[in-house]
Amino acid sequence: MTTDYTKVFQDAAAVEKYETITYAPDSYASQINQRQRDYLRTLVRREFGPRAPVQHDFACGTGRAIRTLHGLVREAHGYDTSAEMMAKAEEVGSHAQWHQVPADGPVPEPVEAGDPAIVTMFRLLLNVDEAIRDRALAFAAKVLPNPAAGILVVENHGNAESLRHLRARRHRDDRWFAELSHEQIDKLLAKHGFEVVERRGFSMITQSLHGNPLARVADAAMRKLPGTDGYAVNVLYTARRIHA
């Protein structure tokens, strides 16, 4: 993956397709998004109680993670390289203050909005190179300088230990087919002073199987079994800062 990924969503047509086709009702992505929404809202209530956090959504896109936490944060800030993405976020009803950041260069400065905070990063780490991953996690470390400051939630939508891995060899020359293992995520977070405190999976099947009713039934059944999160295609990691 390269920074070319960030250029894709400078195009208004690509942004529209992402919002209306990728996340069409009952699509693979929208089904996962709904499960993630339920989980995240429960997580925020559990972690922060009556003290509503500030949300910093890095690579906010069309504001899906921001909409997920509407009503549970005292303010939200979305950061993205794409003005088109943030304009669409505003159009579809995402309530936040928007901050356009450069695609490279120094680590962006977060808005000083106080503690506690939740930093969210969705559909980013898999799609970019190591330098951009480091830059994103360095941003999170600025928001969350110590364990009491809040939590970080990152998404891996290409878990290398999942069913999706079976397609890796066939797509090994496809620059858009990437994988990240739990070990890679753990190491990346640890590099920036974070420790994973919770891991949750949201789909055991790949997008190609989403239209198969039997596969969807099996997916629902497997997700209820203990110990299966590590084999999910789509995984969220909740992390806390352990050192500077």
PyMOL commands that set and color helices and strands:
alter all, ss='L'
color gray80, all
select helices_A, chain A and resi 4-8+12-22+28-48+64-68+83-91+125-127+130-143+147-149+163-167+182-191+207-209+213-223+229-231
alter helices_A, ss='H'
color red, helices_A
select strands_A, chain A and resi 54-58+75-80+97-100+117-121+150-156+194-203+234-241
alter strands_A, ss='S'
color yellow, strands_A
deselect
rebuild
show_as cartoon
